[in-house]
Amino acid sequence: MGRYAGKKAVVTGGTTGMGLATVKALLEGGAEVLLTGLNEKNLEAARRELGPRAHVVRSDTASLADIDALGRAVQEKLGEVDFVFINAGFARFGTLEQVTEAVYDQTFGINTKGAFFTAQRLAPLVRKGGAFVFTTSVADLMGSPGLSVYSGAKAAVRSFAQVFAAELLPRGIRVNVVSPGFIKTPTMGVSGASPEDLAAFEQEGNTVTPMKRIGTVEEVARAALFLAFEATFTTGVELPVDGGLTQVHLPNH
Ligand SMILES: NC(=O)c1ccc[n+]([C@@H]2O[C@H](COP(=O)([O-])OP(=O)(O)OC[C@H]3O[C@@H](n4cnc5c(N)ncnc54)[C@H](OP(=O)(O)O)[C@@H]3O)[C@@H](O)[C@H]2O)c1
């Protein structure tokens, strides 16, 4: 019997990267999972690759109409759920001078407004004793050039999660956050990154991370699932999964 047998979960942004790794770990453990994404190619690949306990739904997390439809799909396919992973995200580099209103709105629309209203729509479907986990980023604690809008968008999500943890406590629902550092995903978290950009991020991550390597999607999935199912005395925290990047200072670094 798998460790997640009989469990039901929703993963937004579950078609690639750390979302997909979390979906796979849940399925391997015996859970039933509804996952979302937007890109048709990624949705199709997930439909082909994942088995009958996976429900793949196209849903733009920046759209309130899509979030409402997602709520109906979750109700119809799963009913009550044990775990909601609000993981869909978007980043684009731009300095203070470069950021346009469109990029600002898109960044907050996907990361912040999407996270908020997905939680609002799905909270009534989470059973007593269930859990939410959100994905933020180490960027919300660091002053990284070119990431002001993304950092602010994720910092808001961290604050939402703390308040939701308080508001959902009476229903026995825990709310926590994973905060990844440099993680090897198809985008490394940055939309539109070229192969050269990806190689440069990877090299930077291998250099600046105290563990001297970037992380894997499985490492983030394990942390998210720990917060969801094992951390029964933990709510309102943001757990860094970053090889020490935000917590450890090495002299001569
Ligand atoms: N990789 C890193 O180093 C890193 C570091 C810190 C934080 N993060 C955060 O970690 C999370 C996952 O990132 P990742 O690198 O694993 O994957 P990613 O390639 O950046 O994609 C994120 C996921 O979000 C989905 N998504 C994007 N826009 C969406 C929208 N409007 N509606 C619905 N889904 C949407 C994508 O689906 P489609 O492909 O189908 O559009 C994909 O499944 C994000 O929140 C990201 O900000 C990543």
The ligand as a Tripos MOL2 file, in Angstrom:
@<TRIPOS>MOLECULE
LIG
   48    52     1     0     0
SMALL
NO_CHARGES

@<TRIPOS>ATOM
      1 N1         13.2390   26.7220  -11.1250 N.am      1 LIG1
      2 C1         13.6990   27.5210  -10.1960 C.2       1 LIG1
      3 O1         14.9090   27.6640  -10.0380 O.2       1 LIG1
      4 C2         12.7310   28.2670   -9.2780 C.ar      1 LIG1
      5 C3         13.2770   28.9640   -8.2080 C.ar      1 LIG1
      6 C4         12.4380   29.6050   -7.3080 C.ar      1 LIG1
      7 C5         11.0720   29.5320   -7.4690 C.ar      1 LIG1
      8 N2         10.5340   28.8580   -8.5280 N.ar      1 LIG1
      9 C6          9.0730   28.7860   -8.5970 C.3       1 LIG1
     10 O2          8.7350   27.4260   -8.6020 O.3       1 LIG1
     11 C7          7.5000   27.2180   -9.2810 C.3       1 LIG1
     12 C8          7.6710   26.1510  -10.3420 C.3       1 LIG1
     13 O3          8.6610   26.5550  -11.2410 O.3       1 LIG1
     14 P1          9.3980   25.5190  -12.2250 P.3       1 LIG1
     15 O4         10.7340   26.1180  -12.5290 O.co2     1 LIG1
     16 O5          9.2860   24.1590  -11.6920 O.co2     1 LIG1
     17 O6          8.5020   25.4990  -13.5280 O.3       1 LIG1
     18 P2          8.2380   26.5250  -14.7090 P.3       1 LIG1
     19 O7          8.7740   25.9360  -15.9360 O.co2     1 LIG1
     20 O8          8.6910   27.9180  -14.3790 O.co2     1 LIG1
     21 O9          6.6610   26.4680  -14.8400 O.3       1 LIG1
     22 C9          5.8530   26.6310  -13.7870 C.3       1 LIG1
     23 C10         4.5830   25.8480  -13.9410 C.3       1 LIG1
     24 O10         3.5810   26.8700  -13.8700 O.3       1 LIG1
     25 C11         2.7020   26.7290  -14.9580 C.3       1 LIG1
     26 N3          2.1870   28.0200  -15.3580 N.ar      1 LIG1
     27 C12         2.8650   29.1150  -15.7530 C.ar      1 LIG1
     28 N4          1.9930   30.1010  -16.0410 N.ar      1 LIG1
     29 C13         0.7590   29.5910  -15.8200 C.ar      1 LIG1
     30 C14        -0.5510   30.0920  -15.9160 C.ar      1 LIG1
     31 N5         -0.7810   31.3620  -16.3160 N.pl3     1 LIG1
     32 N6         -1.5810   29.2820  -15.5970 N.ar      1 LIG1
     33 C15        -1.3630   28.0140  -15.1940 C.ar      1 LIG1
     34 N7         -0.1600   27.4750  -15.0710 N.ar      1 LIG1
     35 C16         0.8850   28.2630  -15.3890 C.ar      1 LIG1
     36 C17         3.5100   26.0680  -16.0430 C.3       1 LIG1
     37 O11         2.6220   25.4010  -16.9180 O.3       1 LIG1
     38 P3          2.7940   25.4550  -18.5150 P.3       1 LIG1
     39 O12         4.2170   25.1370  -18.8180 O.co2     1 LIG1
     40 O13         1.8290   24.4440  -18.9840 O.co2     1 LIG1
     41 O14         2.4370   26.8550  -18.8710 O.co2     1 LIG1
     42 C18         4.3620   25.0900  -15.2500 C.3       1 LIG1
     43 O15         3.6400   23.8940  -15.0170 O.3       1 LIG1
     44 C19         7.0870   28.5810   -9.8140 C.3       1 LIG1
     45 O16         6.1830   29.1770   -8.9100 O.3       1 LIG1
     46 C20         8.4180   29.3570   -9.8210 C.3       1 LIG1
     47 O17         8.1900   30.7560   -9.7000 O.3       1 LIG1
     48 C21        11.3340   28.2260   -9.4340 C.ar      1 LIG1
@<TRIPOS>BOND
     1     1     2 1
     2     2     3 2
     3     2     4 1
     4     4     5 ar
     5     4    48 ar
     6     5     6 ar
     7     6     7 ar
     8     7     8 ar
     9     8     9 1
    10     8    48 ar
    11     9    10 1
    12     9    46 1
    13    10    11 1
    14    11    12 1
    15    11    44 1
    16    12    13 1
    17    13    14 1
    18    14    15 2
    19    14    16 1
    20    14    17 1
    21    17    18 1
    22    18    19 2
    23    18    20 1
    24    18    21 1
    25    21    22 1
    26    22    23 1
    27    23    24 1
    28    23    42 1
    29    24    25 1
    30    25    26 1
    31    25    36 1
    32    26    27 ar
    33    26    35 ar
    34    27    28 ar
    35    28    29 ar
    36    29    30 ar
    37    29    35 ar
    38    30    31 1
    39    30    32 ar
    40    32    33 ar
    41    33    34 ar
    42    34    35 ar
    43    36    37 1
    44    36    42 1
    45    37    38 1
    46    38    39 2
    47    38    40 1
    48    38    41 1
    49    42    43 1
    50    44    45 1
    51    44    46 1
    52    46    47 1
@<TRIPOS>SUBSTRUCTURE
     1 LIG1         1 GROUP 0 **** ****
